[in-house]
Amino acid sequence: MSARTTAPVEAGIQEDAPMSHETSAAQPGRPAEKKDRKDRKARKDEEGWFERGVALRAGFYIFGTHLFAGFIWLLFYLGEHAHK
Protein backbone atom coordinates (compact mmCIF):
# COMPACT_ATOMS: atom_id res chain seq x y z
CA MET A 1 0.00 0.00 0.00
CA SER A 2 1.17 3.45 -0.67
CA ALA A 3 1.38 6.16 1.95
CA ARG A 4 -1.31 8.13 0.10
CA THR A 5 -4.03 5.49 0.55
CA THR A 6 -3.18 4.50 4.11
CA ALA A 7 -2.67 7.95 5.62
CA PRO A 8 -6.33 9.10 5.51
CA VAL A 9 -7.57 5.74 6.77
CA GLU A 10 -5.11 5.77 9.65
CA ALA A 11 -6.22 9.30 10.54
CA GLY A 12 -9.85 8.11 10.72
CA ILE A 13 -10.89 9.88 7.52
CA GLN A 14 -12.36 7.92 4.69
CA GLU A 15 -11.03 8.84 1.31
CA ASP A 16 -14.43 8.47 -0.39
CA ALA A 17 -16.41 10.27 2.31
CA PRO A 18 -18.63 13.00 0.87
CA MET A 19 -17.88 16.60 1.62
CA SER A 20 -20.53 18.72 3.34
CA HIS A 21 -21.83 20.05 0.01
CA GLU A 22 -21.88 16.52 -1.44
CA THR A 23 -24.45 14.92 0.85
CA SER A 24 -26.87 12.34 -0.45
CA ALA A 25 -29.70 14.90 -0.41
CA ALA A 26 -27.83 17.21 -2.77
CA GLN A 27 -28.08 16.34 -6.42
CA PRO A 28 -26.85 18.28 -9.40
CA GLY A 29 -29.54 20.61 -10.68
CA ARG A 30 -31.85 20.12 -7.69
CA PRO A 31 -31.50 21.79 -4.30
CA ALA A 32 -31.35 19.55 -1.26
CA GLU A 33 -34.36 21.23 0.37
CA LYS A 34 -36.68 20.19 -2.48
CA LYS A 35 -35.61 16.57 -2.07
CA ASP A 36 -36.15 16.81 1.69
CA ARG A 37 -39.65 18.22 1.15
CA LYS A 38 -40.40 15.46 -1.34
CA ASP A 39 -39.18 12.79 1.10
CA ARG A 40 -41.27 14.26 3.91
CA LYS A 41 -44.34 14.37 1.64
CA ALA A 42 -43.78 10.75 0.59
CA ARG A 43 -43.52 9.67 4.23
CA LYS A 44 -46.64 11.67 5.11
CA ASP A 45 -48.55 10.05 2.22
CA GLU A 46 -47.38 6.63 3.36
CA GLU A 47 -48.49 7.35 6.92
CA GLY A 48 -51.83 8.60 5.60
CA TRP A 49 -52.43 5.35 3.73
CA PHE A 50 -51.53 3.40 6.85
CA GLU A 51 -53.89 5.47 9.02
CA ARG A 52 -56.70 5.09 6.48
CA GLY A 53 -56.12 1.34 6.39
CA VAL A 54 -56.24 1.09 10.17
CA ALA A 55 -59.44 3.17 10.33
CA LEU A 56 -61.07 1.09 7.59
CA ARG A 57 -60.09 -2.18 9.26
CA ALA A 58 -61.30 -0.98 12.68
CA GLY A 59 -64.60 0.18 11.17
CA PHE A 60 -65.06 -3.14 9.41
CA TYR A 61 -64.33 -5.10 12.60
CA ILE A 62 -66.68 -2.96 14.68
CA PHE A 63 -69.48 -3.10 12.10
CA GLY A 64 -68.94 -6.83 11.49
CA THR A 65 -68.92 -7.63 15.20
CA HIS A 66 -72.17 -5.75 15.75
CA LEU A 67 -73.76 -7.41 12.73
CA PHE A 68 -72.74 -10.85 14.02
CA ALA A 69 -73.99 -10.03 17.54
CA GLY A 70 -77.31 -8.85 16.06
CA PHE A 71 -77.65 -12.11 14.13
CA ILE A 72 -76.99 -14.16 17.28
CA TRP A 73 -79.51 -12.02 19.20
CA LEU A 74 -82.06 -12.62 16.42
CA LEU A 75 -81.50 -16.40 16.64
CA PHE A 76 -82.09 -16.36 20.41
CA TYR A 77 -85.16 -14.16 19.98
CA LEU A 78 -86.65 -16.44 17.30
CA GLY A 79 -85.78 -19.56 19.34
CA GLU A 80 -87.50 -18.14 22.43
CA HIS A 81 -90.70 -17.37 20.48
CA ALA A 82 -90.76 -20.53 18.37
CA HIS A 83 -93.87 -22.72 18.54
CA LYS A 84 -92.84 -25.96 20.19
Backbone as a chain_set.jsonl record, in Angstrom:
{"seq": "MSARTTAPVEAGIQEDAPMSHETSAAQPGRPAEKKDRKDRKARKDEEGWFERGVALRAGFYIFGTHLFAGFIWLLFYLGEHAHK", "coords": {"N": [[0.838, -1.179, 0.0], [0.406, 2.21, -0.638], [1.612, 5.253, 0.822], [-0.164, 7.272, 0.447], [-2.764, 6.158, 0.265], [-3.069, 4.902, 2.714], [-2.709, 6.799, 4.709], [-5.014, 8.64, 5.082], [-6.9, 6.786, 6.026], [-5.709, 5.79, 8.32], [-5.806, 8.086, 9.832], [-8.42, 8.209, 10.428], [-10.147, 9.19, 8.578], [-12.186, 8.749, 5.859], [-11.406, 8.117, 2.515], [-13.257, 8.26, 0.445], [-15.346, 9.626, 1.54], [-18.152, 11.795, 1.537], [-18.095, 15.313, 0.981], [-19.274, 18.204, 2.829], [-20.964, 19.633, 1.118], [-21.632, 17.686, -0.61], [-23.645, 15.882, 0.11], [-25.997, 13.144, 0.402], [-28.518, 14.12, -0.065], [-28.176, 16.263, -1.715], [-28.256, 16.919, -5.101], [-27.084, 17.213, -8.439], [-28.355, 20.047, -10.04], [-30.692, 20.115, -8.573], [-31.915, 21.462, -5.661], [-31.116, 20.579, -2.265], [-33.106, 20.984, -0.357], [-35.553, 20.726, -1.715], [-35.628, 18.018, -2.275], [-35.691, 17.035, 0.32], [-38.205, 18.015, 1.141], [-39.8, 16.577, -0.616], [-39.27, 13.95, 0.218], [-40.299, 14.088, 2.828], [-43.003, 14.551, 2.212], [-43.621, 12.18, 0.868], [-43.298, 10.335, 2.945], [-45.321, 11.263, 4.618], [-47.572, 10.792, 3.023], [-47.434, 8.028, 2.924], [-47.837, 7.404, 5.614], [-50.404, 8.389, 5.838], [-51.868, 6.624, 4.216], [-51.515, 4.32, 5.723], [-52.825, 5.045, 8.114], [-55.423, 5.399, 7.126], [-55.959, 2.795, 6.341], [-55.902, 1.455, 8.803], [-58.07, 2.694, 10.076], [-60.162, 1.942, 8.362], [-60.069, -0.86, 8.634], [-60.605, -1.101, 11.4], [-63.177, 0.013, 11.479], [-64.535, -1.858, 9.894], [-64.244, -4.183, 11.46], [-65.607, -3.417, 13.791], [-68.205, -2.871, 12.784], [-68.758, -5.374, 11.628], [-68.646, -7.057, 13.885], [-70.801, -6.089, 15.388], [-72.877, -6.665, 13.632], [-72.745, -9.465, 13.533], [-73.279, -10.014, 16.257], [-75.887, -9.013, 16.372], [-77.165, -10.841, 14.685], [-76.881, -13.227, 16.157], [-78.359, -12.483, 18.413], [-80.867, -12.253, 17.177], [-81.309, -14.952, 16.483], [-81.544, -16.112, 19.072], [-83.81, -14.716, 19.936], [-85.779, -15.535, 18.055], [-85.71, -18.273, 18.617], [-86.669, -18.323, 21.234], [-89.302, -17.525, 20.885], [-90.389, -19.47, 19.314], [-92.778, -21.852, 18.105], [-93.423, -24.644, 19.903]], "CA": [[0.0, 0.0, 0.0], [1.171, 3.445, -0.667], [1.38, 6.155, 1.953], [-1.305, 8.127, 0.101], [-4.025, 5.494, 0.551], [-3.184, 4.501, 4.109], [-2.675, 7.951, 5.616], [-6.333, 9.097, 5.512], [-7.571, 5.738, 6.774], [-5.105, 5.775, 9.645], [-6.221, 9.296, 10.54], [-9.848, 8.106, 10.718], [-10.89, 9.876, 7.525], [-12.356, 7.916, 4.686], [-11.027, 8.839, 1.309], [-14.429, 8.469, -0.395], [-16.405, 10.266, 2.307], [-18.626, 13.0, 0.865], [-17.884, 16.6, 1.623], [-20.528, 18.723, 3.342], [-21.828, 20.048, 0.013], [-21.884, 16.517, -1.438], [-24.453, 14.921, 0.851], [-26.873, 12.344, -0.447], [-29.704, 14.898, -0.411], [-27.827, 17.214, -2.772], [-28.075, 16.335, -6.421], [-26.852, 18.278, -9.404], [-29.54, 20.611, -10.682], [-31.85, 20.118, -7.686], [-31.502, 21.791, -4.298], [-31.35, 19.547, -1.258], [-34.355, 21.233, 0.373], [-36.675, 20.191, -2.481], [-35.614, 16.57, -2.072], [-36.147, 16.815, 1.687], [-39.653, 18.215, 1.146], [-40.402, 15.461, -1.34], [-39.177, 12.793, 1.102], [-41.275, 14.263, 3.906], [-44.338, 14.373, 1.639], [-43.781, 10.75, 0.593], [-43.523, 9.669, 4.23], [-46.639, 11.667, 5.107], [-48.547, 10.055, 2.225], [-47.378, 6.634, 3.359], [-48.495, 7.351, 6.921], [-51.833, 8.604, 5.603], [-52.427, 5.354, 3.733], [-51.526, 3.403, 6.851], [-53.891, 5.471, 9.023], [-56.7, 5.087, 6.485], [-56.121, 1.343, 6.391], [-56.243, 1.091, 10.174], [-59.436, 3.169, 10.328], [-61.071, 1.088, 7.589], [-60.085, -2.179, 9.264], [-61.299, -0.976, 12.683], [-64.6, 0.18, 11.174], [-65.061, -3.136, 9.414], [-64.334, -5.098, 12.598], [-66.681, -2.956, 14.683], [-69.476, -3.104, 12.1], [-68.942, -6.825, 11.491], [-68.922, -7.627, 15.205], [-72.171, -5.746, 15.749], [-73.757, -7.414, 12.734], [-72.74, -10.846, 14.016], [-73.992, -10.033, 17.54], [-77.307, -8.848, 16.065], [-77.646, -12.106, 14.126], [-76.989, -14.158, 17.284], [-79.514, -12.021, 19.2], [-82.058, -12.624, 16.419], [-81.501, -16.398, 16.641], [-82.087, -16.357, 20.409], [-85.163, -14.165, 19.979], [-86.65, -16.436, 17.301], [-85.776, -19.564, 19.34], [-87.496, -18.141, 22.425], [-90.7, -17.366, 20.476], [-90.764, -20.534, 18.374], [-93.871, -22.72, 18.539], [-92.835, -25.955, 20.195]], "C": [[0.878, 1.236, 0.0], [0.801, 4.305, 0.532], [0.154, 7.017, 1.707], [-2.622, 7.463, 0.491], [-4.174, 5.12, 2.007], [-3.247, 5.682, 5.062], [-4.073, 8.426, 6.006], [-7.067, 8.057, 6.348], [-7.019, 5.673, 8.193], [-5.538, 6.974, 10.464], [-7.711, 9.256, 10.877], [-10.712, 8.794, 9.685], [-10.988, 8.94, 6.338], [-12.072, 8.74, 3.456], [-12.255, 9.153, 0.442], [-15.575, 9.129, 0.349], [-16.844, 11.542, 1.606], [-18.32, 14.245, 1.683], [-19.245, 17.136, 2.053], [-21.477, 19.149, 2.22], [-22.163, 18.878, -0.913], [-22.707, 15.47, -0.702], [-25.384, 14.202, -0.092], [-28.128, 13.12, -0.857], [-29.431, 15.859, -1.566], [-27.591, 16.463, -4.074], [-27.833, 17.478, -7.39], [-28.167, 18.752, -10.029], [-30.768, 20.651, -9.793], [-31.394, 20.403, -6.266], [-31.892, 20.696, -3.316], [-32.691, 19.742, -0.563], [-35.571, 20.704, -0.39], [-36.765, 18.681, -2.294], [-36.11, 16.245, -0.673], [-37.653, 16.974, 1.791], [-40.363, 17.053, 0.478], [-40.384, 14.191, -0.482], [-40.193, 12.884, 2.235], [-42.685, 14.035, 3.401], [-44.604, 12.898, 1.356], [-44.044, 9.99, 1.888], [-44.903, 10.0, 4.774], [-47.734, 10.929, 4.342], [-48.604, 8.599, 2.66], [-48.068, 6.467, 4.707], [-49.998, 7.535, 6.766], [-52.518, 7.34, 5.118], [-52.528, 4.356, 4.874], [-52.663, 3.745, 7.805], [-55.259, 5.165, 8.437], [-56.982, 3.594, 6.541], [-56.525, 0.875, 7.774], [-57.681, 1.499, 10.477], [-60.451, 2.295, 9.591], [-61.194, -0.284, 8.231], [-60.843, -2.132, 10.587], [-62.797, -0.809, 12.463], [-65.239, -1.112, 10.719], [-65.234, -4.113, 10.571], [-65.473, -4.706, 13.533], [-68.035, -3.237, 14.054], [-69.765, -4.602, 12.0], [-69.288, -7.488, 12.807], [-70.353, -7.322, 15.625], [-73.182, -6.495, 14.873], [-73.867, -8.871, 13.189], [-73.499, -10.963, 15.338], [-75.492, -9.868, 17.325], [-77.911, -10.127, 15.504], [-77.836, -13.14, 15.238], [-78.201, -13.787, 18.145], [-80.818, -12.41, 18.508], [-82.332, -14.124, 16.54], [-82.071, -16.734, 18.016], [-83.527, -15.871, 20.515], [-86.148, -15.093, 19.26], [-86.79, -17.794, 18.009], [-86.654, -19.465, 20.569], [-88.989, -18.099, 22.064], [-91.162, -18.444, 19.492], [-91.898, -21.357, 18.964], [-93.309, -24.117, 18.707], [-93.882, -27.02, 20.199]], "O": [[1.961, 1.258, 0.584], [-0.226, 4.081, 1.173], [-0.499, 7.45, 2.657], [-3.515, 8.139, 1.002], [-5.298, 5.026, 2.502], [-3.808, 5.548, 6.149], [-4.313, 8.607, 7.2], [-7.784, 8.413, 7.283], [-7.774, 5.519, 9.153], [-5.627, 6.879, 11.688], [-8.218, 10.163, 11.537], [-11.911, 8.963, 9.906], [-9.982, 8.405, 5.871], [-12.449, 9.909, 3.366], [-12.295, 10.19, -0.221], [-16.687, 9.183, -0.177], [-16.001, 12.3, 1.127], [-18.292, 14.215, 2.913], [-20.272, 16.572, 1.676], [-22.692, 19.028, 2.376], [-22.893, 19.05, -1.889], [-22.477, 14.274, -0.882], [-25.544, 14.597, -1.247], [-28.736, 12.813, -1.882], [-30.344, 16.224, -2.306], [-26.826, 15.5, -4.129], [-28.325, 18.587, -7.183], [-28.979, 17.947, -10.484], [-31.801, 21.174, -10.212], [-30.572, 19.666, -5.72], [-32.875, 19.982, -3.517], [-33.349, 18.762, -0.213], [-36.536, 20.271, 0.238], [-37.86, 18.132, -2.169], [-36.865, 15.29, -0.489], [-38.318, 16.173, 2.448], [-41.405, 16.598, 0.95], [-41.362, 13.444, -0.455], [-40.861, 11.905, 2.568], [-43.488, 13.395, 4.08], [-45.715, 12.42, 1.586], [-44.903, 9.11, 1.934], [-45.582, 9.134, 5.325], [-48.715, 10.488, 4.939], [-49.679, 8.008, 2.755], [-48.8, 5.5, 4.919], [-50.779, 6.907, 7.48], [-53.622, 7.019, 5.558], [-53.514, 3.628, 4.981], [-53.385, 2.857, 8.259], [-56.158, 4.723, 9.152], [-58.12, 3.181, 6.764], [-57.384, 0.005, 7.915], [-58.429, 0.726, 11.074], [-61.491, 1.949, 10.152], [-62.297, -0.815, 8.359], [-61.64, -3.026, 10.871], [-63.601, -1.414, 13.173], [-66.361, -1.428, 11.114], [-66.253, -4.797, 10.658], [-66.215, -5.565, 14.01], [-68.922, -3.781, 14.712], [-70.885, -5.042, 12.258], [-70.131, -8.385, 12.848], [-71.044, -8.19, 16.157], [-74.236, -6.908, 15.358], [-74.96, -9.436, 13.222], [-74.274, -11.901, 15.526], [-76.29, -10.507, 18.012], [-79.053, -10.459, 15.818], [-78.841, -13.85, 15.257], [-78.972, -14.655, 18.554], [-81.765, -12.846, 19.162], [-83.488, -14.521, 16.686], [-82.985, -17.553, 18.12], [-84.368, -16.54, 21.115], [-87.216, -15.402, 19.787], [-87.866, -18.391, 18.0], [-87.326, -20.436, 20.918], [-89.833, -18.571, 22.826], [-92.235, -18.318, 18.903], [-91.974, -21.539, 20.179], [-92.782, -24.703, 17.762], [-93.572, -28.19, 20.426]]}, "num_chains": 1, "name": "protein.A"}
